């Protein structure tokens, strides 16, 4: 079905999956791989059409240009979590602005949530940027679960679907695109997928692995064998001394490893994904990383001795304050008027990201710490931050007690908030996007990691760059420590030092994106090498 907003372009239908309607979500557990395989062979589907009219038509927009041979054509598949989709959308735009044709494959679920958050976007999130001349096409596929399935609350089942089911849907779409007659040169896919190199090889495509986190996290996962061999991973009783044998990594403490590497049970579906994904990444023709060479020079240098690794971050759109492509899974509240009334650098911005959950007991301690600190704050409190079943997890009477010195909202445009002069600090879960956005805005960080890479990201912020401080060094956290560290960041000497260092990081990020900056040079070198591999001549400058 042709997108009605794009007249004059031909279209080819992408595969229509015969999907089985179901009243109950299908629990796909790691040990059910054989069952899942049988379902796939039988062609059974795992998505309902309850709200399918709100998802985009499964169409691929094909070019009408006579000469497409000089434009690299990439199929782009982001990992279906907001923290991965955002930098993937930004990279798609960046590559299209450098002459690529991009076919972007989103999941029904991500598109549906985005449409719910911003109803006016229509069936194609890239329609606006395409009007500016960028060649980005868009389609969606099922991730293997019903639209109404709570992926955040049922994380392991969601990951199992991505591990065992999603690739079959993707492969069918890729096959249709490749066979449509429009030449495709490469597959760009998130590093956390376990199958991209196999699909790329099957269809004769180059595989570009896109890593949306820092190089430090990549290299720790990449060298899991060394961690296991030295007793720092995969044992019931792991070593607790410093890790000083990973190439390109100065001594790192076990507590600063990603949460999955701190666990003693390494048989979970998430561990299966990590093990297999990084084996698959070793087959990549290129690895693109959303980091900056000057922020992680030693780690990146060591990686480049083993992997065709390109630091091309930060992947922000031009004039970055708000992306013109809808990527938020939550409706954004406007907090500009409240911020405009606050003194310069007086507001602590608080947000724990789009996916992670916080225990109610910890949330209560943080709330009481904010109350005790007397600092003005803007708190993004997702409706499901504790649980989908607990829409108001704050202590009784908290909102009344903090009064006008606070604003509590379900979601916002984070980069716009961080860019506001009233914001002087950021209490964050240490998601990588949040760290880059905060550094880009020159806002120091108060670090409270919750899961996955966030503990390692905190190490970069606090120990390596000295652009932030820990919220707490205790477990459990206390309201007194929360209050003390809030005031240290917002008005103490430690905060001044962090502010100075984050200003340096801001300059580093900005310089990397200048025409002679490291990230721009790395991007241009990547494109040059890709063109050489697929034998595409550069388009002559006009």
ABEGO torsion letter per residue (X at the ends): XBBAABBGBBBBBBBBBBBBBBABBBBBBAAAAAAAAAAAAAGBBABBAAAAAABBBBBBBBBABABAAABBBBBBBBBBBAAAAAAAAAAAAAAAAAGBBBBBBBBAAAAAAAAAABAAAEABAAAAAAAAGBBBBBBBBBAGBBAABBAAABAAAAAAAAAAAAAAAAAAAAAAAAAAGBBBABBBBBAABAAAAAAAAAAGBBBBBBBABBAAAAAAAAAAAAAAAAGABGBABBBABBBAABBGBBBBBAAABBAAAABABAABAAAAAAAAAAAAAAABABBBBBBBAAABAAAAAAAAAABBBBBAOBBBBBGBABBABBABABBBBBAAAAAAABBBGABBBBBAEAABBBBAAAAAAAAAAAAAAGBBBBBBBBAAAABAABABABBBGAAAAAEAABBBBABBBAAAAAABAABABBBBAGBAAAAAAAAAAGBBBBBBBABEAAAAAAAAAAAAAGABBBABABOBBBAAAAAAAAAAAAABAAAAAAAAAAAAAAAAAAAAABAABAAAAAAAAAAAAAAAAAGBBBBBBX
